[in-house]
Amino acid sequence: MTKDQKNEVIEVLKEKFSQYSNFYVTNTESLSVAQIGKLRRACFDKEVEMKVAKNTLIRKALESLDTEKYSGLYESLNNVTALMFSENPKEPALILSSFRKALNGEKPVLKAAFINGDIYTGDNNLKALTQIRTKNELIGEVIGLLQSPAKRVLAALLHYHEKQAAGTEVAPAE
């Protein structure tokens, strides 16, 4: 690989790290070519970008953006590394979990994850990362909580109106 090619890879990686606030660092070393192909297709189907690069180039890209911000990731840059970039913080974790279930195995291994500025290191965090709530899920919950009292008021008014229309005596609520 020439110096120009290496610089080009570093620039592409810098662009991805800047574009996405969520990415996973995985070890795909023991996977066959066919298995890696399946993993790439699963990522493509879920709008997750998967990139494989040399660890030194990944490190140089991260260091050129912000040495301190990514410092917790450097020790996970060893062996064969595949990066998974996603807008959704839990989608790569779901892909890795379902991929493992299909293979009845422990591969690919999660080395680290960078989620909205927080770093999770080690494969033991995979299960917790599958349970992260996305921004849209949290917004949905808040909206549901806000709507609940209004729905009860509307239901009570509707019930009151139906009783009046039926001609039955309804005592006003106190």
Residue pairs with C-beta under 8 A, 6 or more apart in sequence:
1 9
6 57
9 53
9 54
9 57
10 57
10 60
10 61
10 64
11 61
12 51
13 51
13 53
13 57
13 58
13 61
13 62
13 83
14 61
14 64
14 65
16 23
16 49
16 51
16 83
16 85
17 23
17 61
17 62
17 65
17 70
18 65
19 85
20 49
20 85
20 86
20 87
21 114
21 115
21 116
21 117
22 85
22 86
22 87
22 88
22 89
22 92
22 113
22 114
22 115
22 116
23 83
23 84
23 85
23 86
23 92
23 113
23 114
24 83
24 84
24 86
24 92
24 93
24 96
24 110
24 112
24 113
24 114
25 58
25 73
25 76
25 77
25 81
25 82
25 83
25 110
25 111
25 112
25 113
25 114
26 81
26 82
26 83
26 84
26 96
26 108
26 109
26 110
26 111
27 79
27 80
27 81
27 82
27 107
27 108
27 109
27 111
28 36
28 39
28 52
28 80
28 81
28 82
28 107
28 108
29 79
29 80
30 107
31 39
31 107
31 108
35 103
36 82
38 99
39 50
39 82
39 95
39 99
39 108
40 50
42 95
42 98
42 99
43 49
43 50
43 84
43 92
43 95
44 50
46 86
46 91
46 94
46 95
47 86
47 87
47 88
47 91
48 84
48 85
48 86
48 88
48 91
48 92
48 95
49 84
49 85
49 86
50 82
50 83
50 84
50 85
51 82
51 83
51 85
52 80
52 81
52 82
52 83
53 81
53 83
54 81
55 77
55 78
55 81
56 77
58 77
58 81
58 83
59 74
59 77
62 70
62 73
62 74
63 70
69 117
70 114
70 119
72 112
72 119
72 121
73 112
73 114
73 119
73 121
75 121
76 111
76 112
76 121
77 111
78 111
81 111
82 108
84 92
84 95
84 96
86 92
88 134
89 115
89 116
89 129
89 132
89 134
90 129
90 130
90 131
90 132
90 134
92 113
92 129
93 110
93 113
93 126
93 129
93 130
93 132
94 130
96 108
96 110
96 126
97 126
97 127
97 130
99 108
100 106
100 107
100 108
106 123
109 123
110 122
110 123
110 125
110 126
110 129
111 121
111 122
111 123
112 119
112 120
112 121
112 122
113 119
113 120
113 125
113 129
114 120
115 129
115 132
120 128
120 129
133 141
156 173
160 170
160 173
163 170
164 170
